[in-house]
Amino acid sequence: MRYPRLSVAVLTIVGIGALVLASVRLNADGSPGPLAQSCGVTPAATSGQAGRELPQFPPGQYPVKLPPMSLLGARNDLPNPYRPGVSWGRLPEGRKWGSSASITVAPDGKLWVVDRCGVSGAGGTTCGGANATVNPVFQFDPSGKLLKSFGAGMFVSPHKLSVDREGNLWLADNGGHQVFKMNQDGKVLLTLGKKGLAGAGNDEFDAPTDVAIAPNGDIFVSDGHTGGGTAAGNARIMKFGKDGKFIKTWGRKGMGPGEFDVVHTLAFDSRGRLFVGDRQNNRIQIFDQDGKWIAQWFQFGRPSGMYIDKNDVIYVADSESRDGRTNTGQFALPRTGYSYNLGAQRGIRIGSARDGSVRYFIPDPCPYPYAGGSSLAEGITTDFEGNVYGADFLGDVRKFVKK
């Protein structure tokens, strides 16, 4: 297992080859949180009842190996043209990254990142209470220099942020059940949804996850994050005019074409087709802007984040694929069916939005079987030079530079 640029590190072996950094400074330009290199293993998780150590396998000797290709067709054996990721994005003194699902490049080349107010977790009220004075929205230049931050007290638990062609910011607050349009100084220009009220009406959301803006200004919202693997929660795409007036909605809970379960990320390609990361169903679905179903792709893994550049290169972050085993060889993770994608390695798959081919793969350095529910990038983007950036649920932002 490889970790980039460790300047001061104390490593403790936990489980099968999982490494926990007791003291971490990955890069002077980054601000990794305390769990950034934990692979989801905390010290409290390393012991069994009465303090007895759980069975361990030596690094690299777990008896089950991932295949070259998953059961659904996601390849694990593609070339990786990038160097190991390094922590990126220097925050103010004393501020460390919390859980993030979002990083995006703006038309001017600046990068925007949203975290959950320095807190590890998802949904709920991560930016409430004592954290209401903490800014969750950040703008950087590609070097990682912080240019501005704002958003304290504005959101309940922000999820993903996108930037439209005019440079406006669109943020999905899945804790507050709202979508915000803002200028680049954080001034709110438009609000959709009802704060604190989850619902299935045409003016309501239930944990919205992402926003994508069509070239004509129409607003598309993925709704929602609640109830993965169960019948609870919304599972739909909401379409609004640029003035926020409701136009239509499509989708419901299910696994068939046009059905969803945890719609988690959105992106448009150069033809104006809407790509939907249908995460619990381990696939991308493609639609026209009226909701007509076009295709489904399983070959990019389980999509937590998705970005399509101007050349229709698609980058898909798979931060959750797993089975029921942990790095101790025990069936210790919750066996609810949530996030199972058998045989798929976590990481970032890169290919073509035009034909669905997958060409490259940046693998998650955490050892299989994965010890936690999420690791490596949940949000994904690139800069104008082709460097890849990933925002991690475990509290880091990493930059991947080509070899």
C-alpha positions as CSV (number, residue, x, y, z in Angstrom):
1,M,0.0,0.0,0.0
2,R,1.5,3.4,-1.0
3,Y,1.0,6.8,0.5
4,P,2.3,10.0,-1.1
5,R,4.9,12.3,0.4
6,L,4.8,11.3,4.1
7,S,6.9,13.9,5.9
8,V,6.0,12.9,9.4
9,A,4.1,9.7,10.0
10,V,3.6,7.1,12.6
11,L,2.1,4.0,11.0
12,T,0.1,1.3,12.9
13,I,-0.9,-1.9,11.2
14,V,-4.6,-2.6,11.7
15,G,-6.4,-5.6,10.2
16,I,-5.0,-6.8,6.9
17,G,-2.5,-4.3,5.7
18,A,-4.7,-1.3,6.6
19,L,-2.6,1.6,7.7
20,V,-3.7,4.3,10.1
21,L,-1.6,7.4,10.3
22,A,-1.4,8.5,14.0
23,S,0.4,11.7,13.0
24,V,0.0,13.0,9.5
25,R,1.4,15.7,7.4
26,L,1.0,14.7,3.7
27,N,1.8,17.9,2.0
28,A,2.4,21.5,3.0
29,D,-0.2,22.5,0.5
30,G,-3.0,20.3,2.0
31,S,-5.1,20.2,5.1
32,P,-6.1,16.5,5.6
33,G,-8.4,15.6,8.4
34,P,-7.6,13.0,11.1
35,L,-9.2,10.2,9.1
36,A,-7.7,11.0,5.7
37,Q,-5.4,8.1,5.6
38,S,-7.3,5.7,7.8
39,C,-9.1,3.8,5.0
40,G,-12.1,3.9,7.3
41,V,-10.4,2.1,10.2
42,T,-10.4,3.8,13.6
43,P,-8.5,2.6,16.6
44,A,-11.7,1.6,18.3
45,A,-12.5,-0.8,15.4
46,T,-9.3,-2.8,15.8
47,S,-10.3,-4.8,18.8
48,G,-12.9,-7.4,19.5
49,Q,-14.9,-8.0,22.7
50,A,-13.0,-7.7,25.9
51,G,-10.1,-6.1,24.1
52,R,-9.1,-9.2,22.2
53,E,-7.6,-8.5,18.8
54,L,-9.7,-9.7,15.8
55,P,-8.1,-12.2,13.4
56,Q,-5.7,-10.5,11.0
57,F,-4.1,-11.4,7.7
58,P,-0.6,-10.2,6.7
59,P,-0.6,-7.4,4.1
60,G,-1.2,-8.8,0.6
61,Q,-2.2,-12.3,1.9
62,Y,-5.9,-12.0,2.1
63,P,-7.2,-15.3,0.5
64,V,-9.7,-13.6,-1.8
65,K,-8.5,-11.5,-4.7
66,L,-10.4,-9.0,-6.8
67,P,-10.9,-10.3,-10.4
68,P,-9.8,-8.3,-13.5
69,M,-13.4,-7.3,-14.0
70,S,-16.4,-7.0,-11.7
71,L,-19.6,-9.0,-12.1
72,L,-21.2,-5.9,-13.7
73,G,-18.3,-5.2,-16.1
74,A,-16.2,-2.6,-14.3
75,R,-12.5,-3.3,-15.1
76,N,-9.9,-3.3,-12.3
77,D,-6.8,-3.9,-14.5
78,L,-6.7,-0.8,-16.6
79,P,-3.5,1.3,-16.8
80,N,-3.0,4.2,-14.4
81,P,-1.3,7.2,-16.0
82,Y,-1.2,9.3,-12.8
83,R,1.1,9.6,-9.9
84,P,-0.2,8.8,-6.4
85,G,-2.5,11.6,-5.1
86,V,-1.2,14.2,-2.8
87,S,-3.2,16.3,-0.3
88,W,-4.1,19.6,-1.8
89,G,-5.9,22.8,-0.8
90,R,-4.4,24.7,2.2
91,L,-7.1,25.8,4.6
92,P,-6.7,28.5,7.3
93,E,-4.6,27.7,10.3
94,G,-6.4,25.2,12.6
95,R,-9.0,24.2,9.9
96,K,-8.9,20.7,8.5
97,W,-11.0,19.0,5.9
98,G,-14.2,17.4,7.0
99,S,-16.1,14.9,4.9
100,S,-16.6,16.1,1.3
101,A,-18.5,14.9,-1.8
102,S,-17.7,17.8,-4.0
103,I,-15.0,19.5,-6.0
104,T,-15.6,21.3,-9.3
105,V,-13.8,23.4,-11.8
106,A,-15.3,26.7,-12.8
107,P,-15.2,28.3,-16.3
108,D,-12.4,30.6,-15.2
109,G,-10.2,27.7,-14.1
110,K,-10.7,28.2,-10.3
111,L,-11.7,25.2,-8.2
112,W,-14.5,25.1,-5.7
113,V,-14.7,22.6,-2.8
114,V,-17.4,22.0,-0.3
115,D,-17.0,20.1,2.9
116,R,-19.3,19.5,5.9
117,C,-17.9,22.2,8.1
118,G,-14.9,20.2,9.2
119,V,-17.1,17.4,10.4
120,S,-16.9,13.7,9.5
121,G,-20.3,12.4,8.4
122,A,-23.1,12.9,5.9
123,G,-26.6,14.3,6.0
124,G,-27.9,15.3,9.4
125,T,-26.8,18.7,10.7
126,T,-23.1,18.7,10.2
127,C,-23.0,22.5,9.7
128,G,-25.4,23.2,12.6
129,G,-25.0,24.0,16.3
130,A,-21.4,24.8,17.2
131,N,-20.4,24.4,13.5
132,A,-22.7,27.2,12.3
133,T,-19.8,29.6,12.4
134,V,-17.6,27.4,10.1
135,N,-17.3,28.1,6.4
136,P,-18.0,25.1,4.2
137,V,-17.4,26.6,0.7
138,F,-13.9,27.3,-0.6
139,Q,-12.4,28.7,-3.8
140,F,-8.8,27.8,-4.8
141,D,-6.4,28.3,-7.7
142,P,-4.9,25.1,-9.1
143,S,-1.8,25.5,-7.0
144,G,-4.0,25.0,-3.9
145,K,-3.9,28.6,-2.7
146,L,-7.1,29.6,-0.9
147,L,-8.8,32.6,-2.6
148,K,-12.0,32.9,-0.6
149,S,-14.4,31.0,1.7
150,F,-17.9,31.6,2.9
151,G,-21.2,29.9,3.8
152,A,-21.1,29.8,7.6
153,G,-24.7,29.4,9.0
154,M,-26.2,29.1,5.5
155,F,-26.6,25.3,5.1
156,V,-27.5,22.3,7.2
157,S,-25.3,19.7,5.5
158,P,-24.0,20.6,2.0
159,H,-23.5,17.9,-0.5
160,K,-22.4,18.8,-4.0
161,L,-21.7,22.2,-5.7
162,S,-21.7,22.9,-9.4
163,V,-20.8,26.1,-11.4
164,D,-22.8,27.2,-14.5
165,R,-21.5,28.9,-17.6
166,E,-22.0,32.3,-16.1
167,G,-20.0,31.4,-13.0
168,N,-23.0,31.1,-10.6
169,L,-22.7,28.5,-7.9
170,W,-25.4,25.8,-7.3
171,L,-25.3,23.9,-4.1
172,A,-27.5,21.0,-3.0
173,D,-28.0,21.0,0.8
174,N,-29.1,17.4,1.5
175,G,-29.4,18.1,5.2
176,G,-31.7,21.1,4.7
177,H,-33.6,19.7,1.7
178,Q,-32.8,22.8,-0.4
179,V,-31.0,23.9,-3.5
180,F,-29.2,27.4,-3.6
181,K,-28.1,29.5,-6.5
182,M,-25.3,31.9,-5.4
183,N,-22.9,34.4,-6.9
184,Q,-19.2,33.8,-6.2
185,D,-19.3,35.9,-3.1
186,G,-22.0,33.7,-1.6
187,K,-25.0,36.0,-2.2
188,V,-28.1,33.9,-2.6
189,L,-29.9,34.5,-5.9
190,L,-32.5,31.7,-5.9
191,T,-33.6,29.1,-3.5
192,L,-35.6,25.9,-4.3
193,G,-37.2,23.6,-1.7
194,K,-38.4,24.1,1.8
195,K,-35.8,24.3,4.5
196,G,-35.9,21.4,6.9
197,L,-38.9,19.9,5.2
198,A,-38.5,16.6,3.3
199,G,-41.2,15.9,0.8
200,A,-42.3,14.5,-2.6
201,G,-44.1,17.6,-3.9
202,N,-43.1,19.6,-6.9
203,D,-41.6,22.3,-4.7
204,E,-40.0,19.9,-2.2
205,F,-36.9,17.7,-2.0
206,D,-35.8,14.8,0.2
207,A,-32.0,15.1,0.6
208,P,-31.1,16.5,-2.9
209,T,-27.6,15.6,-3.9
210,D,-26.5,17.5,-7.0
211,V,-27.5,20.2,-9.5
212,A,-26.7,20.4,-13.3
213,I,-27.5,23.5,-15.4
214,A,-28.3,23.0,-19.1
215,P,-27.0,25.4,-21.7
216,N,-30.4,27.2,-21.9
217,G,-30.4,27.7,-18.1
218,D,-32.8,24.9,-17.2
219,I,-32.1,23.4,-13.7
220,F,-31.8,19.7,-13.1
221,V,-31.7,18.4,-9.5
222,S,-31.0,14.8,-8.4
223,D,-33.4,14.0,-5.5
224,G,-32.5,12.2,-3.2
225,H,-30.1,10.5,-0.9
226,T,-32.6,9.0,1.6
227,G,-33.2,5.3,2.0
228,G,-30.7,3.6,-0.2
229,G,-31.6,-0.1,-0.7
230,T,-35.1,0.5,0.8
231,A,-38.5,1.8,-0.3
232,A,-38.0,5.1,1.6
233,G,-37.2,8.5,0.1
234,N,-37.4,10.1,-3.3
235,A,-35.7,8.7,-6.4
236,R,-36.1,11.2,-9.2
237,I,-34.8,13.9,-11.4
238,M,-36.5,17.3,-11.0
239,K,-36.4,19.8,-13.9
240,F,-37.0,23.6,-13.4
241,G,-36.8,26.6,-15.7
242,K,-34.0,29.1,-15.2
243,D,-36.4,31.2,-13.1
244,G,-37.0,28.2,-10.8
245,K,-40.4,27.4,-12.1
246,F,-41.2,23.6,-12.0
247,I,-41.3,21.9,-15.4
248,K,-41.4,18.2,-14.8
249,T,-40.0,15.2,-12.9
250,W,-39.2,11.6,-13.7
251,G,-38.1,8.5,-11.9
252,R,-39.1,6.3,-9.0
253,K,-37.5,3.7,-6.7
254,G,-36.4,0.7,-8.6
255,M,-33.8,-1.0,-10.8
256,G,-35.4,-0.8,-14.2
257,P,-34.6,1.8,-17.0
258,G,-35.5,5.2,-15.7
259,E,-35.8,4.1,-12.1
260,F,-33.3,5.1,-9.4
261,D,-31.9,4.4,-6.0
262,V,-29.7,7.1,-4.5
263,V,-29.3,9.5,-7.4
264,H,-26.0,10.9,-6.4
265,T,-24.3,12.9,-9.2
266,L,-25.2,14.7,-12.5
267,A,-23.3,15.9,-15.5
268,F,-24.0,17.0,-19.1
269,D,-22.0,15.9,-22.1
270,S,-21.3,18.1,-25.2
271,R,-24.5,16.9,-26.8
272,G,-26.6,18.0,-23.9
273,R,-27.4,14.5,-22.7
274,L,-27.9,14.2,-18.9
275,F,-25.7,11.6,-17.2
276,V,-27.1,10.4,-13.9
277,G,-25.0,8.6,-11.3
278,D,-27.5,6.0,-10.0
279,R,-25.3,4.9,-7.1
280,Q,-27.2,2.2,-5.3
281,N,-27.9,0.6,-8.7
282,N,-24.1,0.7,-9.5
283,R,-24.7,2.4,-12.8
284,I,-24.8,5.5,-14.9
285,Q,-28.1,6.2,-16.7
286,I,-28.2,8.6,-19.7
287,F,-31.3,10.7,-20.7
288,D,-32.2,13.5,-23.0
289,Q,-33.4,16.7,-21.3
290,D,-37.1,15.6,-21.5
291,G,-36.3,12.5,-19.5
292,K,-36.2,10.0,-22.4
293,W,-34.1,7.1,-21.4
294,I,-31.1,6.5,-23.7
295,A,-28.7,4.0,-22.1
296,Q,-27.3,2.5,-18.9
297,W,-23.6,1.9,-18.2
298,F,-22.2,-0.4,-15.4
299,Q,-18.6,-0.4,-16.6
300,F,-17.6,2.8,-14.6
301,G,-18.4,1.1,-11.2
302,R,-20.5,2.6,-8.5
303,P,-20.7,6.4,-9.2
304,S,-20.3,8.7,-6.2
305,G,-19.0,11.6,-8.4
306,M,-18.9,12.3,-12.1
307,Y,-17.3,14.9,-14.3
308,I,-17.3,15.3,-18.1
309,D,-14.9,17.7,-19.7
310,K,-15.3,19.7,-23.0
311,N,-13.8,16.8,-25.0
312,D,-16.3,14.3,-23.5
313,V,-13.8,12.6,-21.3
314,I,-15.7,11.2,-18.4
315,Y,-14.2,10.8,-14.9
316,V,-16.2,8.6,-12.4
317,A,-15.3,8.3,-8.8
318,D,-16.2,5.0,-7.1
319,S,-15.8,5.4,-3.4
320,E,-18.1,2.7,-2.1
321,S,-18.0,-0.6,-4.0
322,R,-17.6,-3.5,-1.5
323,D,-18.9,-6.8,-0.3
324,G,-19.7,-7.8,3.3
325,R,-16.1,-8.5,4.4
326,T,-13.8,-6.2,6.3
327,N,-10.0,-6.1,6.4
328,T,-10.2,-8.6,9.3
329,G,-11.9,-11.2,7.2
330,Q,-15.1,-10.9,9.3
331,F,-18.5,-10.1,7.9
332,A,-18.5,-7.1,10.2
333,L,-19.9,-4.3,8.0
334,P,-23.7,-3.9,8.0
335,R,-25.0,-6.5,5.6
336,T,-28.0,-4.5,4.4
337,G,-27.3,-4.7,0.7
338,Y,-26.3,-1.0,0.6
339,S,-23.2,-0.3,-1.5
340,Y,-22.6,-3.9,-2.6
341,N,-20.9,-4.1,-6.0
342,L,-19.2,-7.4,-6.0
343,G,-15.8,-7.7,-7.6
344,A,-15.3,-3.9,-8.2
345,Q,-12.2,-2.2,-6.9
346,R,-12.7,1.4,-5.7
347,G,-11.1,4.2,-7.5
348,I,-11.5,6.6,-10.4
349,R,-12.3,5.3,-13.9
350,I,-11.7,7.5,-16.9
351,G,-13.1,7.0,-20.4
352,S,-15.4,8.3,-23.1
353,A,-18.8,9.8,-22.6
354,R,-19.3,9.3,-26.4
355,D,-19.1,5.5,-26.6
356,G,-18.8,4.4,-23.0
357,S,-15.3,2.9,-23.3
358,V,-13.2,2.9,-20.1
359,R,-9.5,3.5,-20.7
360,Y,-7.7,4.3,-17.4
361,F,-8.1,3.5,-13.7
362,I,-6.7,5.3,-10.6
363,P,-7.1,2.6,-8.0
364,D,-7.9,3.2,-4.3
365,P,-4.7,2.5,-2.4
366,C,-6.8,1.1,0.5
367,P,-6.5,-2.7,0.7
368,Y,-9.3,-5.1,-0.3
369,P,-11.5,-6.1,1.4
370,Y,-12.4,-2.5,2.4
371,A,-12.6,-1.8,6.1
372,G,-15.0,1.1,5.8
373,G,-18.1,2.2,3.9
374,S,-16.2,4.8,1.8
375,S,-12.7,5.8,0.8
376,L,-10.8,7.7,-1.8
377,A,-12.7,10.3,-4.0
378,E,-16.4,10.9,-3.7
379,G,-16.2,14.1,-5.7
380,I,-14.2,14.4,-8.9
381,T,-13.0,17.1,-11.4
382,T,-10.0,18.2,-13.4
383,D,-8.2,21.4,-14.1
384,F,-7.4,22.9,-17.5
385,E,-4.0,21.0,-17.6
386,G,-5.7,17.6,-17.1
387,N,-4.7,17.1,-13.5
388,V,-7.4,15.1,-11.6
389,Y,-8.8,16.2,-8.2
390,G,-10.7,14.0,-5.8
391,A,-12.7,15.1,-2.7
392,D,-12.9,12.4,0.0
393,F,-15.6,11.5,2.4
394,L,-12.8,10.7,4.9
395,G,-11.6,14.3,4.9
396,D,-9.1,15.2,2.3
397,V,-8.7,16.7,-1.2
398,R,-6.1,15.0,-3.4
399,K,-4.5,16.0,-6.6
400,F,-3.4,13.4,-9.2
401,V,-0.7,14.6,-11.7
402,K,0.1,12.6,-14.9
403,K,3.3,10.6,-14.8
